[in-house]
Amino acid sequence: MCGILAVFGCVDSSHSKRSRIIELSRRLRHRGPDWSGLHCYQDCFLAHQRLAIVDPASGDQPLYNEDKTVIVTVNGEIYNHKALREGLKNHQFRTGSDCEVIAHLYEEHGEDFVNMLDGMFSFVLLDTRDKSYIAARDAIGITPLYIGWGLDGSVWFASEMKALSDDCERFMSFLPGHIYSSKTGEIRRWYNPPWYSEDIPSTPYDPLVLRRAFEKAVTKRLMTDVPFGVLLSGGLDSSLVAAVASRYMLDSEAACQWGSQLHTFCVGLKGSPDLKAAREVADYLHTRHHEFHFTVQEGIDALEEVIYHIETYDVTTVRASTPMFLMSRKIKSLGVKMVLSGEGSDEIFGGYLYFHKAPNKEEFHQETCRKIKALHLYDCLRANKSTSAWGLEARVPFLDKEFIDVAMSIDPEWKMIRPDLKRIEKWILRHAFDDDQNPYLPKHILYRQKEQFSDGVGYSWIDGLKDHANQQVTDAMLLKASYIYPENTPTTKEAYYYRTIFEKFFPKNAARSTVPGGPSVACSTAKAMEWDASWSKNPDPSGRAALGVHESAYEESKA
């Protein structure tokens, strides 16, 4: 990951403004500690903080076309950049950076090239020939981007809102799959897949098609010139990422530089479910496994820093971001700069435990569509910002555009959880990799029940957070919460506590409005809360809140 900051139309374009842009860009240096760049053109500024993953020697940004009339600053990776270069043979490339194709594609195709990009990205591009500019964000919002407006009429873009919050009167999250053009002043959607309309698909389930699509998604993400590994919790999703990556390591470019043994990483409280399962998967796959421990107190001590980096007060996100934040620091200390991670599978396949209660395939499919559309506010935000806080890049193969197209075109009847047919959550994904002749994973790992990350690191983690919040927030404070926080009013002491920390760093109304709200159980949307009347009595985002569904939670409730 990298950090980008761009400002257009500043009234003040003096040296003092340049100094201010540099100062603000430094707030993003954790995202890109390897180099800084700044391009100024009249009242336009494009700044970049670089994390060098591809072409570390010559790929510094901003990047340019041949005559430097087109300037671009990019956060992300373009996995099909070599194929795109083949179609740009009349263009001269200055670097080996995967992101340089953006400047040349714009020259060739104008603003309508974004859908040609296969990757995760946010970028801002300036065309000095007519002083127009565009900004775009990847299909799902894997990389963060914010847009803001200054009182002087200026338009701002940044990877994190901490670079905008002081100088913009208003700012908001830039929608995934959208592009802004200064020529019209409008933000329009460039990503229009069939599933976006939430119409019910009817393609029959083909396990081999699904398997091949995922293998392709993983292997293309082995594009790297730096050491890398896989975040392995021992659950289905991360275990499949690790299994496929280890199987194809020998054929990857990375193996030539870093060896053919895959490195895997796991974090948890001592004795947690994830640590045990991850060790078993690592032993099975013969990876070089790294196991990190943290205590509840260490997690609590990190909360303020975590909320500053992830820029949200959402309870689920804070719970899961903290161990990921602590693990990322340990991973970076080993010299690793990129990791593969398993985010996105639960949204695509209905893997959260509340999907057990989906009344029919129509509502099941529509809920998966809602979850994917909201990923940029939750899991994508967590995975990106928790890792980027330490200059570590997270890549997410389940959110590959082509893979999503395949998975979301399957008749949702196949995704439904059917105990009578012995189909648990994500059965079609498990079945696709259930190969007796050449097994990817042991059967009991392949069919392990869903464990949300904030639960899997150790159940006492969430309990510890609640206890700490109870000590910080009084009954009287929670009773008056609607007066202090009339928007997205916290309903628990834990939520109130996170909100107070967030407001300390980001006091503007624009900042608090970037965070989603509404009731949820086990990570459901508010709409899915209607599936079970009892959920309204226990609206906690933990997977254990789906009583009678989660095995460990069920045993706890009986005890």
KOLLUMFI-27697 format. One record per residue (C-alpha): residue number from 1; x, y, z. Coordinates in steps of 0.1 Angstrom, whole numbers. Layout:
BEGIN
(rec NUM, (X, Y, Z)),
...
This chain:
BEGIN
(rec 1, (0, 0, 0)),
(rec 2, (9, 36, -5)),
(rec 3, (-4, 70, 6)),
(rec 4, (-17, 95, -18)),
(rec 5, (-28, 131, -14)),
(rec 6, (-39, 154, -42)),
(rec 7, (-53, 190, -41)),
(rec 8, (-67, 210, -70)),
(rec 9, (-77, 246, -73)),
(rec 10, (-60, 261, -42)),
(rec 11, (-63, 298, -39)),
(rec 12, (-29, 298, -23)),
(rec 13, (-4, 281, -46)),
(rec 14, (27, 297, -29)),
(rec 15, (56, 280, -12)),
(rec 16, (37, 279, 20)),
(rec 17, (10, 258, 4)),
(rec 18, (36, 234, -9)),
(rec 19, (49, 231, 27)),
(rec 20, (14, 224, 40)),
(rec 21, (9, 197, 14)),
(rec 22, (42, 181, 25)),
(rec 23, (32, 183, 61)),
(rec 24, (-2, 167, 54)),
(rec 25, (13, 140, 32)),
(rec 26, (36, 130, 61)),
(rec 27, (5, 120, 80)),
(rec 28, (3, 91, 55)),
(rec 29, (40, 81, 58)),
(rec 30, (31, 49, 77)),
(rec 31, (14, 37, 45)),
(rec 32, (46, 44, 24)),
(rec 33, (78, 46, 44)),
(rec 34, (101, 39, 14)),
(rec 35, (100, 72, -4)),
(rec 36, (81, 105, -8)),
(rec 37, (72, 123, -40)),
(rec 38, (55, 156, -49)),
(rec 39, (45, 172, -82)),
(rec 40, (32, 208, -83)),
(rec 41, (16, 224, -114)),
(rec 42, (2, 258, -108)),
(rec 43, (-25, 254, -82)),
(rec 44, (-25, 215, -84)),
(rec 45, (-5, 193, -60)),
(rec 46, (0, 155, -62)),
(rec 47, (18, 139, -33)),
(rec 48, (28, 103, -27)),
(rec 49, (42, 82, 1)),
(rec 50, (56, 49, -14)),
(rec 51, (56, 14, -2)),
(rec 52, (78, -4, -27)),
(rec 53, (65, -38, -36)),
(rec 54, (70, -40, -74)),
(rec 55, (102, -24, -90)),
(rec 56, (116, -10, -57)),
(rec 57, (145, 5, -76)),
(rec 58, (129, 28, -101)),
(rec 59, (91, 29, -95)),
(rec 60, (90, 61, -74)),
(rec 61, (59, 82, -78)),
(rec 62, (42, 104, -91)),
(rec 63, (44, 86, -124)),
(rec 64, (43, 102, -159)),
(rec 65, (36, 97, -195)),
(rec 66, (64, 103, -220)),
(rec 67, (63, 141, -221)),
(rec 68, (52, 145, -185)),
(rec 69, (19, 162, -194)),
(rec 70, (0, 134, -176)),
(rec 71, (9, 129, -139)),
(rec 72, (-6, 101, -117)),
(rec 73, (-3, 92, -81)),
(rec 74, (-15, 56, -73)),
(rec 75, (-21, 35, -42)),
(rec 76, (-24, -2, -51)),
(rec 77, (-14, -29, -75)),
(rec 78, (-23, -36, -111)),
(rec 79, (-20, -73, -116)),
(rec 80, (-25, -73, -154)),
(rec 81, (0, -46, -161)),
(rec 82, (22, -68, -183)),
(rec 83, (-8, -77, -205)),
(rec 84, (-18, -40, -207)),
(rec 85, (17, -30, -217)),
(rec 86, (15, -54, -247)),
(rec 87, (-14, -32, -260)),
(rec 88, (7, 0, -255)),
(rec 89, (37, -9, -276)),
(rec 90, (38, 26, -291)),
(rec 91, (43, 41, -256)),
(rec 92, (77, 44, -239)),
(rec 93, (77, 33, -202)),
(rec 94, (101, 49, -178)),
(rec 95, (99, 23, -149)),
(rec 96, (90, -13, -142)),
(rec 97, (61, -1, -119)),
(rec 98, (28, -19, -124)),
(rec 99, (10, 14, -119)),
(rec 100, (27, 33, -148)),
(rec 101, (3, 18, -173)),
(rec 102, (-24, 41, -159)),
(rec 103, (-8, 72, -174)),
(rec 104, (-4, 56, -208)),
(rec 105, (-39, 40, -208)),
(rec 106, (-54, 75, -201)),
(rec 107, (-34, 89, -231)),
(rec 108, (-48, 61, -253)),
(rec 109, (-84, 58, -241)),
(rec 110, (-92, 90, -222)),
(rec 111, (-113, 85, -190)),
(rec 112, (-129, 53, -201)),
(rec 113, (-100, 29, -193)),
(rec 114, (-106, 21, -156)),
(rec 115, (-125, -11, -162)),
(rec 116, (-94, -24, -181)),
(rec 117, (-75, -25, -148)),
(rec 118, (-74, -57, -128)),
(rec 119, (-62, -50, -93)),
(rec 120, (-68, -30, -62)),
(rec 121, (-62, 7, -66)),
(rec 122, (-71, 43, -58)),
(rec 123, (-55, 69, -81)),
(rec 124, (-56, 106, -90)),
(rec 125, (-45, 117, -124)),
(rec 126, (-38, 153, -137)),
(rec 127, (-38, 162, -174)),
(rec 128, (-18, 194, -177)),
(rec 129, (-28, 198, -213)),
(rec 130, (-63, 210, -203)),
(rec 131, (-58, 211, -165)),
(rec 132, (-84, 184, -160)),
(rec 133, (-82, 156, -135)),
(rec 134, (-98, 124, -125)),
(rec 135, (-98, 102, -94)),
(rec 136, (-110, 65, -93)),
(rec 137, (-113, 37, -68)),
(rec 138, (-112, -1, -74)),
(rec 139, (-143, -21, -78)),
(rec 140, (-148, -32, -42)),
(rec 141, (-129, -5, -23)),
(rec 142, (-100, -26, -12)),
(rec 143, (-78, 5, -11)),
(rec 144, (-91, 35, 8)),
(rec 145, (-99, 69, -8)),
(rec 146, (-116, 100, 5)),
(rec 147, (-127, 132, -12)),
(rec 148, (-130, 166, 4)),
(rec 149, (-138, 202, -4)),
(rec 150, (-121, 233, 10)),
(rec 151, (-137, 267, 17)),
(rec 152, (-116, 282, -11)),
(rec 153, (-133, 259, -37)),
(rec 154, (-104, 234, -37)),
(rec 155, (-110, 197, -42)),
(rec 156, (-90, 172, -22)),
(rec 157, (-83, 134, -24)),
(rec 158, (-64, 113, 1)),
(rec 159, (-59, 77, 11)),
(rec 160, (-69, 85, 47)),
(rec 161, (-91, 112, 61)),
(rec 162, (-65, 123, 86)),
(rec 163, (-48, 141, 57)),
(rec 164, (-81, 160, 50)),
(rec 165, (-98, 165, 83)),
(rec 166, (-81, 198, 92)),
(rec 167, (-82, 216, 58)),
(rec 168, (-115, 204, 43)),
(rec 169, (-148, 218, 54)),
(rec 170, (-165, 186, 42)),
(rec 171, (-152, 152, 32)),
(rec 172, (-165, 117, 27)),
(rec 173, (-155, 82, 17)),
(rec 174, (-151, 80, -21)),
(rec 175, (-174, 52, -33)),
(rec 176, (-158, 20, -47)),
(rec 177, (-162, 13, -84)),
(rec 178, (-166, 51, -91)),
(rec 179, (-147, 78, -110)),
(rec 180, (-147, 115, -105)),
(rec 181, (-141, 138, -135)),
(rec 182, (-133, 175, -131)),
(rec 183, (-148, 181, -165)),
(rec 184, (-183, 174, -152)),
(rec 185, (-177, 177, -115)),
(rec 186, (-196, 144, -110)),
(rec 187, (-188, 110, -95)),
(rec 188, (-201, 82, -116)),
(rec 189, (-200, 44, -113)),
(rec 190, (-176, 26, -137)),
(rec 191, (-181, -8, -122)),
(rec 192, (-214, -23, -132)),
(rec 193, (-214, -61, -128)),
(rec 194, (-246, -82, -131)),
(rec 195, (-248, -88, -93)),
(rec 196, (-249, -51, -85)),
(rec 197, (-286, -49, -94)),
(rec 198, (-293, -78, -69)),
(rec 199, (-312, -98, -95)),
(rec 200, (-312, -135, -86)),
(rec 201, (-287, -154, -108)),
(rec 202, (-294, -189, -122)),
(rec 203, (-260, -203, -133)),
(rec 204, (-256, -240, -121)),
(rec 205, (-228, -246, -96)),
(rec 206, (-197, -260, -111)),
(rec 207, (-170, -268, -85)),
(rec 208, (-141, -269, -109)),
(rec 209, (-150, -235, -124)),
(rec 210, (-151, -220, -90)),
(rec 211, (-119, -237, -79)),
(rec 212, (-100, -226, -110)),
(rec 213, (-113, -190, -107)),
(rec 214, (-100, -188, -71)),
(rec 215, (-66, -204, -80)),
(rec 216, (-62, -178, -107)),
(rec 217, (-71, -150, -82)),
(rec 218, (-44, -162, -57)),
(rec 219, (-16, -169, -82)),
(rec 220, (-19, -134, -99)),
(rec 221, (-13, -119, -64)),
(rec 222, (21, -136, -61)),
(rec 223, (34, -107, -82)),
(rec 224, (61, -92, -59)),
(rec 225, (97, -81, -57)),
(rec 226, (98, -82, -19)),
(rec 227, (93, -109, 8)),
(rec 228, (57, -119, 15)),
(rec 229, (35, -144, 33)),
(rec 230, (-1, -154, 41)),
(rec 231, (-22, -144, 72)),
(rec 232, (-33, -178, 84)),
(rec 233, (-60, -180, 111)),
(rec 234, (-67, -217, 105)),
(rec 235, (-102, -210, 93)),
(rec 236, (-114, -220, 58)),
(rec 237, (-107, -188, 39)),
(rec 238, (-71, -181, 50)),
(rec 239, (-63, -218, 49)),
(rec 240, (-75, -220, 12)),
(rec 241, (-54, -190, 4)),
(rec 242, (-24, -206, 20)),
(rec 243, (-30, -240, 4)),
(rec 244, (-33, -225, -31)),
(rec 245, (-3, -201, -26)),
(rec 246, (19, -229, -14)),
(rec 247, (9, -252, -42)),
(rec 248, (18, -226, -69)),
(rec 249, (48, -210, -52)),
(rec 250, (73, -230, -73)),
(rec 251, (59, -215, -105)),
(rec 252, (58, -179, -92)),
(rec 253, (84, -151, -99)),
(rec 254, (86, -146, -61)),
(rec 255, (100, -181, -56)),
(rec 256, (131, -172, -76)),
(rec 257, (140, -145, -51)),
(rec 258, (126, -156, -18)),
(rec 259, (125, -194, -20)),
(rec 260, (97, -219, -25)),
(rec 261, (86, -223, 12)),
(rec 262, (56, -201, 20)),
(rec 263, (57, -181, 52)),
(rec 264, (24, -180, 73)),
(rec 265, (15, -158, 102)),
(rec 266, (-11, -161, 130)),
(rec 267, (-20, -140, 161)),
(rec 268, (-40, -148, 192)),
(rec 269, (-43, -150, 229)),
(rec 270, (-24, -181, 242)),
(rec 271, (-46, -211, 238)),
(rec 272, (-70, -194, 213)),
(rec 273, (-89, -214, 186)),
(rec 274, (-70, -198, 158)),
(rec 275, (-35, -205, 170)),
(rec 276, (-43, -242, 173)),
(rec 277, (-60, -245, 139)),
(rec 278, (-34, -224, 121)),
(rec 279, (-5, -245, 135)),
(rec 280, (-23, -276, 122)),
(rec 281, (-28, -261, 87)),
(rec 282, (8, -248, 86)),
(rec 283, (21, -283, 95)),
(rec 284, (0, -299, 68)),
(rec 285, (11, -274, 41)),
(rec 286, (48, -274, 54)),
(rec 287, (49, -236, 56)),
(rec 288, (74, -216, 76)),
(rec 289, (49, -207, 103)),
(rec 290, (52, -177, 127)),
(rec 291, (29, -176, 157)),
(rec 292, (24, -144, 176)),
(rec 293, (8, -139, 210)),
(rec 294, (-8, -109, 226)),
(rec 295, (-25, -103, 259)),
(rec 296, (-59, -86, 265)),
(rec 297, (-40, -57, 282)),
(rec 298, (-17, -52, 253)),
(rec 299, (-47, -50, 230)),
(rec 300, (-64, -25, 253)),
(rec 301, (-33, -4, 254)),
(rec 302, (-32, -2, 216)),
(rec 303, (-69, 8, 212)),
(rec 304, (-63, 46, 208)),
(rec 305, (-36, 41, 182)),
(rec 306, (-57, 15, 164)),
(rec 307, (-87, 38, 161)),
(rec 308, (-65, 66, 149)),
(rec 309, (-52, 44, 121)),
(rec 310, (-84, 27, 111)),
(rec 311, (-105, 58, 113)),
(rec 312, (-137, 42, 125)),
(rec 313, (-156, 36, 157)),
(rec 314, (-175, 5, 144)),
(rec 315, (-174, -21, 172)),
(rec 316, (-167, -51, 150)),
(rec 317, (-140, -34, 131)),
(rec 318, (-122, -21, 163)),
(rec 319, (-124, -56, 178)),
(rec 320, (-108, -73, 148)),
(rec 321, (-84, -45, 138)),
(rec 322, (-65, -46, 171)),
(rec 323, (-50, -81, 169)),
(rec 324, (-44, -75, 132)),
(rec 325, (-26, -42, 140)),
(rec 326, (-4, -59, 166)),
(rec 327, (4, -88, 142)),
(rec 328, (13, -65, 114)),
(rec 329, (40, -48, 135)),
(rec 330, (55, -82, 142)),
(rec 331, (54, -92, 106)),
(rec 332, (70, -60, 94)),
(rec 333, (98, -66, 119)),
(rec 334, (107, -98, 101)),
(rec 335, (113, -78, 69)),
(rec 336, (80, -89, 52)),
(rec 337, (62, -62, 32)),
(rec 338, (32, -80, 16)),
(rec 339, (7, -106, 28)),
(rec 340, (-22, -124, 13)),
(rec 341, (-54, -124, 34)),
(rec 342, (-88, -141, 33)),
(rec 343, (-112, -112, 35)),
(rec 344, (-144, -112, 13)),
(rec 345, (-154, -149, 13)),
(rec 346, (-181, -146, 40)),
(rec 347, (-198, -118, 21)),
(rec 348, (-197, -136, -13)),
(rec 349, (-208, -170, 0)),
(rec 350, (-229, -161, 30)),
(rec 351, (-204, -174, 55)),
(rec 352, (-215, -155, 86)),
(rec 353, (-234, -176, 110)),
(rec 354, (-266, -155, 108)),
(rec 355, (-270, -168, 72)),
(rec 356, (-283, -200, 88)),
(rec 357, (-316, -181, 93)),
(rec 358, (-320, -168, 57)),
(rec 359, (-356, -176, 48)),
(rec 360, (-351, -182, 11)),
(rec 361, (-325, -179, -17)),
(rec 362, (-337, -145, -28)),
(rec 363, (-331, -129, 6)),
(rec 364, (-298, -148, 9)),
(rec 365, (-285, -135, -24)),
(rec 366, (-296, -99, -17)),
(rec 367, (-279, -99, 17)),
(rec 368, (-246, -111, 1)),
(rec 369, (-249, -82, -24)),
(rec 370, (-255, -57, 4)),
(rec 371, (-225, -71, 23)),
(rec 372, (-202, -69, -7)),
(rec 373, (-212, -33, -14)),
(rec 374, (-204, -24, 22)),
(rec 375, (-171, -41, 24)),
(rec 376, (-152, -8, 20)),
(rec 377, (-166, 3, 53)),
(rec 378, (-158, -28, 72)),
(rec 379, (-134, -57, 64)),
(rec 380, (-116, -39, 35)),
(rec 381, (-110, -9, 57)),
(rec 382, (-98, -31, 86)),
(rec 383, (-75, -52, 65)),
(rec 384, (-60, -23, 46)),
(rec 385, (-55, 2, 74)),
(rec 386, (-45, -22, 102)),
(rec 387, (-16, -35, 80)),
(rec 388, (-8, -2, 64)),
(rec 389, (-2, 13, 98)),
(rec 390, (31, -5, 97)),
(rec 391, (39, -3, 60)),
(rec 392, (26, -37, 52)),
(rec 393, (4, -45, 22)),
(rec 394, (-25, -69, 23)),
(rec 395, (-38, -85, -9)),
(rec 396, (-73, -102, -9)),
(rec 397, (-78, -128, -36)),
(rec 398, (-114, -135, -27)),
(rec 399, (-122, -99, -39)),
(rec 400, (-107, -105, -73)),
(rec 401, (-131, -90, -99)),
(rec 402, (-132, -122, -121)),
(rec 403, (-137, -145, -91)),
(rec 404, (-166, -124, -78)),
(rec 405, (-182, -125, -112)),
(rec 406, (-180, -163, -112)),
(rec 407, (-191, -167, -75)),
(rec 408, (-220, -142, -77)),
(rec 409, (-234, -157, -109)),
(rec 410, (-241, -191, -92)),
(rec 411, (-277, -199, -83)),
(rec 412, (-279, -189, -46)),
(rec 413, (-299, -221, -39)),
(rec 414, (-264, -238, -38)),
(rec 415, (-252, -213, -12)),
(rec 416, (-281, -218, 12)),
(rec 417, (-272, -235, 45)),
(rec 418, (-291, -269, 44)),
(rec 419, (-286, -291, 75)),
(rec 420, (-309, -317, 59)),
(rec 421, (-283, -320, 30)),
(rec 422, (-253, -317, 53)),
(rec 423, (-245, -283, 38)),
(rec 424, (-229, -259, 63)),
(rec 425, (-220, -223, 56)),
(rec 426, (-198, -218, 24)),
(rec 427, (-205, -254, 14)),
(rec 428, (-199, -247, -23)),
(rec 429, (-165, -233, -16)),
(rec 430, (-155, -262, 7)),
(rec 431, (-169, -287, -18)),
(rec 432, (-149, -271, -47)),
(rec 433, (-117, -278, -29)),
(rec 434, (-127, -313, -15)),
(rec 435, (-103, -333, -36)),
(rec 436, (-96, -368, -23)),
(rec 437, (-70, -375, -50)),
(rec 438, (-49, -343, -44)),
(rec 439, (-62, -328, -12)),
(rec 440, (-57, -291, -5)),
(rec 441, (-65, -294, 32)),
(rec 442, (-75, -320, 58)),
(rec 443, (-113, -327, 58)),
(rec 444, (-119, -313, 94)),
(rec 445, (-101, -281, 85)),
(rec 446, (-120, -278, 52)),
(rec 447, (-153, -282, 71)),
(rec 448, (-144, -262, 102)),
(rec 449, (-172, -239, 113)),
(rec 450, (-170, -202, 107)),
(rec 451, (-151, -183, 135)),
(rec 452, (-151, -145, 132)),
(rec 453, (-115, -131, 135)),
(rec 454, (-123, -111, 167)),
(rec 455, (-137, -144, 183)),
(rec 456, (-110, -167, 169)),
(rec 457, (-81, -149, 184)),
(rec 458, (-96, -159, 218)),
(rec 459, (-130, -155, 233)),
(rec 460, (-117, -136, 263)),
(rec 461, (-105, -108, 240)),
(rec 462, (-141, -95, 234)),
(rec 463, (-150, -102, 270)),
(rec 464, (-119, -82, 281)),
(rec 465, (-129, -53, 259)),
(rec 466, (-164, -52, 273)),
(rec 467, (-150, -53, 309)),
(rec 468, (-126, -24, 302)),
(rec 469, (-153, -3, 286)),
(rec 470, (-176, -9, 316)),
(rec 471, (-149, 6, 337)),
(rec 472, (-145, 37, 315)),
(rec 473, (-182, 44, 308)),
(rec 474, (-208, 49, 335)),
(rec 475, (-245, 41, 334)),
(rec 476, (-252, 78, 334)),
(rec 477, (-229, 85, 304)),
(rec 478, (-247, 58, 283)),
(rec 479, (-281, 71, 294)),
(rec 480, (-273, 105, 280)),
(rec 481, (-255, 92, 249)),
(rec 482, (-282, 105, 225)),
(rec 483, (-275, 140, 236)),
(rec 484, (-238, 137, 232)),
(rec 485, (-239, 117, 200)),
(rec 486, (-272, 123, 183)),
(rec 487, (-259, 107, 151)),
(rec 488, (-251, 69, 152)),
(rec 489, (-259, 70, 190)),
(rec 490, (-239, 42, 207)),
(rec 491, (-261, 17, 225)),
(rec 492, (-235, -1, 245)),
(rec 493, (-206, 10, 268)),
(rec 494, (-181, -6, 244)),
(rec 495, (-195, 14, 215)),
(rec 496, (-195, 46, 236)),
(rec 497, (-159, 41, 246)),
(rec 498, (-147, 37, 210)),
(rec 499, (-167, 67, 200)),
(rec 500, (-150, 89, 226)),
(rec 501, (-116, 79, 213)),
(rec 502, (-126, 85, 177)),
(rec 503, (-140, 119, 184)),
(rec 504, (-108, 130, 201)),
(rec 505, (-89, 124, 168)),
(rec 506, (-117, 133, 143)),
(rec 507, (-141, 158, 159)),
(rec 508, (-158, 170, 127)),
(rec 509, (-193, 159, 117)),
(rec 510, (-179, 149, 83)),
(rec 511, (-156, 124, 100)),
(rec 512, (-183, 107, 121)),
(rec 513, (-206, 105, 91)),
(rec 514, (-181, 82, 73)),
(rec 515, (-188, 55, 98)),
(rec 516, (-218, 32, 92)),
(rec 517, (-244, 26, 119)),
(rec 518, (-276, 6, 125)),
(rec 519, (-283, -26, 144)),
(rec 520, (-264, -59, 137)),
(rec 521, (-261, -94, 150)),
(rec 522, (-231, -115, 141)),
(rec 523, (-222, -90, 115)),
(rec 524, (-255, -89, 97)),
(rec 525, (-270, -58, 80)),
(rec 526, (-299, -41, 96)),
(rec 527, (-322, -57, 70)),
(rec 528, (-311, -93, 79)),
(rec 529, (-320, -86, 116)),
(rec 530, (-356, -92, 105)),
(rec 531, (-348, -129, 99)),
(rec 532, (-351, -138, 136)),
(rec 533, (-371, -119, 161)),
(rec 534, (-349, -130, 190)),
(rec 535, (-319, -112, 176)),
(rec 536, (-333, -78, 186)),
(rec 537, (-327, -89, 222)),
(rec 538, (-290, -96, 216)),
(rec 539, (-277, -72, 189)),
(rec 540, (-240, -79, 193)),
(rec 541, (-217, -82, 162)),
(rec 542, (-198, -112, 176)),
(rec 543, (-204, -145, 159)),
(rec 544, (-213, -159, 193)),
(rec 545, (-245, -137, 193)),
(rec 546, (-260, -162, 168)),
(rec 547, (-272, -184, 196)),
(rec 548, (-280, -219, 187)),
(rec 549, (-259, -217, 155)),
(rec 550, (-223, -212, 168)),
(rec 551, (-212, -244, 184)),
(rec 552, (-190, -228, 211)),
(rec 553, (-216, -201, 218)),
(rec 554, (-243, -228, 221)),
(rec 555, (-222, -247, 247)),
(rec 556, (-216, -214, 266)),
(rec 557, (-253, -206, 267)),
(rec 558, (-261, -241, 281)),
(rec 559, (-235, -237, 308)),
